[in-house]
Amino acid sequence: MLLPTAQLMVGPHAVNAEIAATENSRSFGLMQRQSLPPDHGMLFVFDDVGTPCFWMKNTPLPLSIAFINAEGVIVNIADMQPHSLDTHCPAGPVIYALEMQQGWFKDHQVQAGAKVANLPAANR
């Protein structure tokens, strides 16, 4: 599935993100991907503010996910293990989620409260 992309700023760090903004693209996400280039990820854009949870059933990559509210602030970050059915949910209402290679946020010293800029408009 070919998705649109955007360059986000996660704090001072540039990230190239594929945009999953439809039900189909959000459902498929990064399933079956064997690798991600450095500083690349997938941004999930939801129709409404809520508390969407994620799992890794068919995803072979270890990922970290940042849940982002409508103001572009990271609410919380979670590490997710490949092929796991464990759910990972935001600590508060969000409209975006950004998946990156596991450890990316820690390696770049990005924590909850950091700002994400250049986010596309939500699907409202």
MDTraj code that builds the backbone (N, CA, C; nanometers):
import mdtraj as md
import numpy as np

residues = "MET LEU LEU PRO THR ALA GLN LEU MET VAL GLY PRO HIS ALA VAL ASN ALA GLU ILE ALA ALA THR GLU ASN SER ARG SER PHE GLY LEU MET GLN ARG GLN SER LEU PRO PRO ASP HIS GLY MET LEU PHE VAL PHE ASP ASP VAL GLY THR PRO CYS PHE TRP MET LYS ASN THR PRO LEU PRO LEU SER ILE ALA PHE ILE ASN ALA GLU GLY VAL ILE VAL ASN ILE ALA ASP MET GLN PRO HIS SER LEU ASP THR HIS CYS PRO ALA GLY PRO VAL ILE TYR ALA LEU GLU MET GLN GLN GLY TRP PHE LYS ASP HIS GLN VAL GLN ALA GLY ALA LYS VAL ALA ASN LEU PRO ALA ALA ASN ARG".split()
xyz = np.array([
    [0.0849, -0.1175, 0.0000],
    [0.0000, 0.0000, 0.0000],
    [0.0899, 0.1243, 0.0000],
    [0.0754, 0.2084, -0.0986],
    [0.1526, 0.3312, -0.1082],
    [0.0776, 0.4412, -0.0336],
    [0.1440, 0.5000, 0.0665],
    [0.0794, 0.6007, 0.1505],
    [0.1457, 0.7361, 0.1304],
    [0.0704, 0.8437, 0.1534],
    [0.1333, 0.9761, 0.1503],
    [0.2339, 0.9867, 0.2647],
    [0.3268, 1.0788, 0.2521],
    [0.4278, 1.0979, 0.3559],
    [0.4308, 1.2440, 0.3996],
    [0.4898, 1.2665, 0.5154],
    [0.5093, 1.4019, 0.5669],
    [0.6372, 1.4024, 0.6481],
    [0.7026, 1.5178, 0.6523],
    [0.8181, 1.5309, 0.7396],
    [0.7713, 1.6001, 0.8670],
    [0.7771, 1.5264, 0.9760],
    [0.7385, 1.5778, 1.1068],
    [0.8622, 1.6251, 1.1805],
    [0.8416, 1.7114, 1.2780],
    [0.9472, 1.7489, 1.3704],
    [0.9054, 1.6983, 1.5079],
    [0.9796, 1.6020, 1.5584],
    [0.9539, 1.5463, 1.6915],
    [1.0567, 1.6107, 1.7825],
    [1.0130, 1.7136, 1.8557],
    [1.1108, 1.7984, 1.9225],
    [1.1979, 1.8585, 1.8134],
    [1.3327, 1.8508, 1.8261],
    [1.4205, 1.9056, 1.7229],
    [1.4572, 1.8062, 1.6123],
    [1.3967, 1.6861, 1.6138],
    [1.4369, 1.5781, 1.5234],
    [1.3387, 1.5627, 1.4066],
    [1.3919, 1.5573, 1.2847],
    [1.3097, 1.5349, 1.1655],
    [1.2779, 1.3862, 1.1515],
    [1.1523, 1.3577, 1.1200],
    [1.1052, 1.2208, 1.0992],
    [1.0271, 1.2180, 0.9690],
    [1.0575, 1.1219, 0.8834],
    [0.9792, 1.0987, 0.7622],
    [0.8728, 0.9952, 0.7972],
    [0.7470, 1.0364, 0.7883],
    [0.6384, 0.9487, 0.8309],
    [0.5422, 0.9190, 0.7176],
    [0.5102, 0.7911, 0.7022],
    [0.3994, 0.7523, 0.6156],
    [0.2714, 0.7850, 0.6922],
    [0.1697, 0.8319, 0.6228],
    [0.0464, 0.8750, 0.6870],
    [-0.0623, 0.7700, 0.6654],
    [-0.1046, 0.7083, 0.7746],
    [-0.2156, 0.6124, 0.7716],
    [-0.3392, 0.6846, 0.8242],
    [-0.4224, 0.7342, 0.7315],
    [-0.5352, 0.8184, 0.7701],
    [-0.6699, 0.7602, 0.7292],
    [-0.6714, 0.6385, 0.6762],
    [-0.7970, 0.5723, 0.6426],
    [-0.8112, 0.4482, 0.7302],
    [-0.9322, 0.3992, 0.7416],
    [-0.9554, 0.2781, 0.8225],
    [-0.8675, 0.1638, 0.7733],
    [-0.8596, 0.1457, 0.6416],
    [-0.7800, 0.0366, 0.5845],
    [-0.6309, 0.0533, 0.6141],
    [-0.5774, 0.1722, 0.5907],
    [-0.4340, 0.1918, 0.6136],
    [-0.3995, 0.1857, 0.7623],
    [-0.4881, 0.2345, 0.8484],
    [-0.4632, 0.2242, 0.9935],
    [-0.4666, 0.0789, 1.0380],
    [-0.5582, 0.0005, 0.9839],
    [-0.5682, -0.1408, 1.0225],
    [-0.4452, -0.2194, 0.9795],
    [-0.3915, -0.1884, 0.8622],
    [-0.2750, -0.2615, 0.8120],
    [-0.1461, -0.2129, 0.8765],
    [-0.1345, -0.0830, 0.8957],
    [-0.0189, -0.0258, 0.9639],
    [0.1139, -0.0757, 0.9091],
    [0.2017, -0.1176, 0.9982],
    [0.3344, -0.1670, 0.9588],
    [0.3419, -0.3196, 0.9563],
    [0.2267, -0.3855, 0.9471],
    [0.2267, -0.5319, 0.9385],
    [0.3114, -0.5782, 0.8207],
    [0.3791, -0.6875, 0.8419],
    [0.4607, -0.7549, 0.7408],
    [0.5894, -0.6790, 0.7052],
    [0.6126, -0.5619, 0.7604],
    [0.7362, -0.4884, 0.7298],
    [0.8537, -0.5552, 0.8007],
    [0.9619, -0.5720, 0.7279],
    [1.0816, -0.6344, 0.7844],
    [1.1803, -0.5318, 0.8392],
    [1.1686, -0.4068, 0.7938],
    [1.2614, -0.3039, 0.8409],
    [1.2022, -0.1657, 0.8159],
    [1.2614, -0.0673, 0.8817],
    [1.2291, 0.0729, 0.8593],
    [1.3598, 0.1473, 0.8392],
    [1.3663, 0.2391, 0.7424],
    [1.4872, 0.3204, 0.7296],
    [1.5063, 0.4067, 0.8550],
    [1.6276, 0.4528, 0.8805],
    [1.6504, 0.5414, 0.9956],
    [1.5598, 0.6648, 0.9886],
    [1.5074, 0.7046, 1.1034],
    [1.4239, 0.8246, 1.1159],
    [1.2974, 0.8188, 1.0307],
    [1.2484, 0.6981, 1.0048],
    [1.1221, 0.6785, 0.9344],
    [1.0225, 0.6096, 1.0274],
    [0.8960, 0.6416, 1.0087],
    [0.7924, 0.5783, 1.0891],
    [0.6582, 0.5879, 1.0201],
    [0.5539, 0.5571, 1.0976],
    [0.4171, 0.5666, 1.0460],
    [0.3340, 0.6474, 1.1437],
    [0.2665, 0.7495, 1.0899],
    [0.1767, 0.8326, 1.1688],
    [0.0337, 0.7893, 1.1422],
    [-0.0359, 0.7521, 1.2478],
    [-0.1772, 0.7157, 1.2396],
    [-0.2577, 0.8410, 1.2725],
    [-0.3491, 0.8764, 1.1828],
    [-0.4344, 0.9938, 1.1995],
    [-0.5774, 0.9426, 1.2121],
    [-0.6419, 0.9767, 1.3236],
    [-0.7768, 0.9256, 1.3497],
    [-0.8823, 1.0304, 1.3173],
    [-1.0055, 0.9830, 1.3006],
    [-1.1169, 1.0695, 1.2659],
    [-1.1601, 1.1572, 1.3832],
    [-1.1465, 1.1054, 1.5038],
    [-1.1923, 1.1750, 1.6232],
    [-1.0929, 1.1530, 1.7365],
    [-1.0946, 1.2437, 1.8315],
    [-1.0149, 1.2272, 1.9524],
    [-1.0688, 1.1062, 2.0284],
    [-0.9782, 1.0222, 2.0775],
    [-1.0210, 0.9037, 2.1514],
    [-0.9025, 0.8363, 2.2179],
    [-0.9197, 0.7089, 2.2490],
    [-0.8139, 0.6313, 2.3141],
    [-0.7905, 0.5013, 2.2356],
    [-0.7406, 0.5129, 2.1118],
    [-0.7177, 0.3935, 2.0295],
    [-0.6013, 0.3099, 2.0842],
    [-0.6210, 0.1806, 2.0898],
    [-0.5164, 0.0895, 2.1367],
    [-0.4545, 0.0157, 2.0175],
    [-0.3299, -0.0239, 2.0340],
    [-0.2537, -0.0895, 1.9279],
    [-0.2018, -0.2233, 1.9765],
    [-0.1828, -0.3158, 1.8815],
    [-0.1199, -0.4446, 1.9090],
    [-0.0314, -0.4796, 1.7911],
    [0.0432, -0.5880, 1.8019],
    [0.1488, -0.6179, 1.7042],
    [0.1342, -0.7560, 1.6402],
    [0.0141, -0.8101, 1.6335],
    [-0.0080, -0.9479, 1.5904],
    [0.0732, -0.9890, 1.4674],
    [0.0683, -0.9152, 1.3599],
    [0.1371, -0.9534, 1.2355],
    [0.2531, -0.8601, 1.2016],
    [0.3113, -0.8006, 1.3032],
    [0.4198, -0.7050, 1.2825],
    [0.5505, -0.7631, 1.3361],
    [0.6481, -0.7902, 1.2485],
    [0.7730, -0.8532, 1.2916],
    [0.8768, -0.7564, 1.3492],
    [0.8508, -0.6254, 1.3417],
    [0.9470, -0.5266, 1.3906],
    [0.9186, -0.4886, 1.5358],
    [1.0201, -0.4751, 1.6190],
    [0.9977, -0.4152, 1.7506],
    [0.9792, -0.2640, 1.7319],
    [0.8710, -0.2098, 1.7839],
    [0.8376, -0.0694, 1.7627],
    [0.8149, 0.0026, 1.8954],
    [0.8315, 0.1336, 1.8912],
    [0.7873, 0.2218, 1.9989],
    [0.6782, 0.3092, 1.9401],
    [0.5780, 0.3397, 2.0224],
    [0.4665, 0.4215, 1.9762],
    [0.4510, 0.5416, 2.0684],
    [0.4344, 0.6584, 2.0069],
    [0.4051, 0.7812, 2.0811],
    [0.2609, 0.8187, 2.0513],
    [0.1829, 0.8348, 2.1563],
    [0.0446, 0.8789, 2.1426],
    [0.0436, 1.0317, 2.1545],
    [-0.0209, 1.0988, 2.0584],
    [-0.0107, 1.2443, 2.0448],
    [-0.1506, 1.3067, 2.0471],
    [-0.1674, 1.4102, 2.1308],
    [-0.2989, 1.4738, 2.1401],
    [-0.3210, 1.5751, 2.0278],
    [-0.4374, 1.6363, 2.0266],
    [-0.4753, 1.7274, 1.9190],
    [-0.3883, 1.8531, 1.9147],
    [-0.3207, 1.8843, 2.0250],
    [-0.2305, 1.9990, 2.0293],
    [-0.0891, 1.9626, 1.9854],
    [-0.0664, 1.8367, 1.9498],
    [0.0653, 1.7936, 1.9047],
    [0.1595, 1.7568, 2.0174],
    [0.1077, 1.7341, 2.1354],
    [0.1899, 1.6989, 2.2510],
    [0.1853, 1.5478, 2.2728],
    [0.3030, 1.4871, 2.2940],
    [0.3092, 1.3428, 2.3218],
    [0.2532, 1.3168, 2.4615],
    [0.1504, 1.2332, 2.4683],
    [0.0845, 1.1982, 2.5940],
    [0.1627, 1.0890, 2.6666],
    [0.2015, 0.9857, 2.5936],
    [0.2847, 0.8783, 2.6491],
    [0.3476, 0.8002, 2.5348],
    [0.4492, 0.7226, 2.5715],
    [0.5237, 0.6405, 2.4757],
    [0.5279, 0.4982, 2.5303],
    [0.5115, 0.4004, 2.4421],
    [0.5164, 0.2595, 2.4838],
    [0.6023, 0.1802, 2.3860],
    [0.6729, 0.0807, 2.4370],
    [0.7467, -0.0134, 2.3529],
    [0.6575, -0.1329, 2.3252],
    [0.6612, -0.1815, 2.2018],
    [0.5767, -0.2931, 2.1600],
    [0.6644, -0.4037, 2.1019],
    [0.6345, -0.5261, 2.1388],
    [0.7131, -0.6412, 2.0958],
    [0.6533, -0.7062, 1.9710],
    [0.7382, -0.7573, 1.8809],
    [0.6896, -0.8208, 1.7578],
    [0.5908, -0.9343, 1.7864],
    [0.4893, -0.9429, 1.7033],
    [0.3898, -1.0513, 1.7033],
    [0.3123, -1.0640, 1.8339],
    [0.3136, -0.9619, 1.9181],
    [0.2460, -0.9676, 2.0478],
    [0.0989, -0.9279, 2.0340],
    [0.0160, -0.9895, 2.1143],
    [-0.1252, -0.9528, 2.1219],
    [-0.1519, -0.8557, 2.2365],
    [-0.0466, -0.8173, 2.3092],
    [-0.0625, -0.7193, 2.4171],
    [-0.1085, -0.5869, 2.3576],
    [-0.2027, -0.5208, 2.4239],
    [-0.2497, -0.3915, 2.3745],
    [-0.1740, -0.2785, 2.4432],
    [-0.1549, -0.1710, 2.3682],
    [-0.0871, -0.0515, 2.4162],
    [-0.1806, 0.0651, 2.3874],
    [-0.2176, 0.1372, 2.4929],
    [-0.3196, 0.2410, 2.4826],
    [-0.2648, 0.3748, 2.5310],
    [-0.3233, 0.4835, 2.4829],
    [-0.2797, 0.6150, 2.5296],
    [-0.3245, 0.6398, 2.6736],
    [-0.2484, 0.7250, 2.7432],
    [-0.2805, 0.7607, 2.8812],
    [-0.3882, 0.8687, 2.8881],
    [-0.4276, 0.9217, 2.7735],
    [-0.5312, 1.0237, 2.7654],
    [-0.5809, 1.0328, 2.6229],
    [-0.6759, 1.1219, 2.5967],
    [-0.7316, 1.1348, 2.4617],
    [-0.6256, 1.1804, 2.3609],
    [-0.6241, 1.1150, 2.2447],
    [-0.5299, 1.1478, 2.1368],
    [-0.6027, 1.1456, 2.0028],
    [-0.5351, 1.1986, 1.9022],
    [-0.5875, 1.1898, 1.7657],
    [-0.4801, 1.1408, 1.6691],
    [-0.3564, 1.1261, 1.7201],
    [-0.2440, 1.0756, 1.6416],
    [-0.1677, 0.9703, 1.7213],
    [-0.0995, 0.8827, 1.6473],
    [-0.0034, 0.7904, 1.7079],
    [0.1106, 0.7740, 1.6084],
    [0.2335, 0.7780, 1.6585],
    [0.3513, 0.7678, 1.5729],
    [0.4313, 0.6446, 1.6123],
    [0.4438, 0.5492, 1.5176],
    [0.5249, 0.4294, 1.5397],
    [0.6622, 0.4486, 1.4767],
    [0.7645, 0.4174, 1.5555],
    [0.9044, 0.4259, 1.5114],
    [0.9747, 0.2977, 1.5552],
    [1.0974, 0.2755, 1.5023],
    [1.1757, 0.1617, 1.5490],
    [1.1875, 0.1697, 1.7001],
    [1.1792, 0.0535, 1.7643],
    [1.1862, 0.0523, 1.9104],
    [1.3151, 0.1190, 1.9578],
    [1.3004, 0.2066, 2.0538],
    [1.4137, 0.2780, 2.1096],
    [1.4391, 0.4136, 2.0470],
    [1.3718, 0.4461, 1.9358],
    [1.3978, 0.5734, 1.8688],
    [1.3733, 0.6910, 1.9623],
    [1.2605, 0.6919, 2.0316],
    [1.2276, 0.8048, 2.1194],
    [1.3306, 0.8166, 2.2323],
    [1.3653, 0.7051, 2.2937],
    [1.4650, 0.7055, 2.4015],
    [1.6002, 0.7521, 2.3489],
    [1.6422, 0.6983, 2.2347],
    [1.7715, 0.7351, 2.1765],
    [1.7792, 0.8838, 2.1422],
    [1.6651, 0.9450, 2.1111],
    [1.6608, 1.0870, 2.0754],
    [1.6154, 1.1741, 2.1928],
    [1.6080, 1.1158, 2.3105],
    [1.5696, 1.1850, 2.4338],
    [1.4352, 1.2563, 2.4205],
    [1.3408, 1.1880, 2.3565],
    [1.2046, 1.2388, 2.3411],
    [1.1175, 1.1678, 2.4438],
    [1.0450, 1.2461, 2.5228],
    [0.9601, 1.1917, 2.6287],
    [0.8199, 1.2507, 2.6192],
    [0.7300, 1.1975, 2.7017],
    [0.5955, 1.2547, 2.7122],
    [0.6095, 1.4034, 2.7421],
    [0.5254, 1.4840, 2.6791],
    [0.5313, 1.6283, 2.6941],
    [0.6016, 1.6972, 2.5789],
    [0.6792, 1.6207, 2.4993],
    [0.7466, 1.6783, 2.3827],
    [0.6432, 1.7168, 2.2776],
    [0.6776, 1.8134, 2.1972],
    [0.5880, 1.8642, 2.0931],
    [0.6233, 1.8015, 1.9576],
    [0.5202, 1.7674, 1.8807],
    [0.5367, 1.7181, 1.7440],
    [0.4775, 1.8236, 1.6507],
    [0.5584, 1.8713, 1.5563],
    [0.5151, 1.9764, 1.4639],
    [0.4983, 1.9203, 1.3229],
    [0.4287, 1.9960, 1.2401],
    [0.4007, 1.9617, 1.1000],
    [0.3039, 1.8447, 1.0870],
    [0.2203, 1.8244, 1.1874],
    [0.1197, 1.7176, 1.1799],
    [0.0130, 1.7531, 1.0762],
    [-0.0317, 1.6553, 0.9971],
    [-0.1397, 1.6831, 0.9018],
    [-0.2711, 1.7062, 0.9766],
    [-0.3626, 1.7703, 0.9122],
    [-0.4947, 1.7915, 0.9728],
    [-0.5610, 1.6583, 0.9998],
    [-0.6298, 1.6503, 1.1116],
    [-0.7047, 1.5283, 1.1438],
    [-0.8235, 1.5158, 1.0495],
    [-0.8797, 1.3964, 1.0439],
    [-0.9866, 1.3633, 0.9481],
    [-1.1247, 1.4046, 0.9968],
    [-1.1385, 1.5154, 1.0583],
    [-1.2685, 1.5537, 1.1175],
    [-1.3659, 1.6018, 1.0136],
])
top = md.Topology()
chain = top.add_chain()
for i, resn in enumerate(residues, 1):
    res = top.add_residue(resn, chain, resSeq=i)
    for name in ("N", "CA", "C"):
        top.add_atom(name, md.element.get_by_symbol(name[0]), res)
traj = md.Trajectory(xyz[None], top)
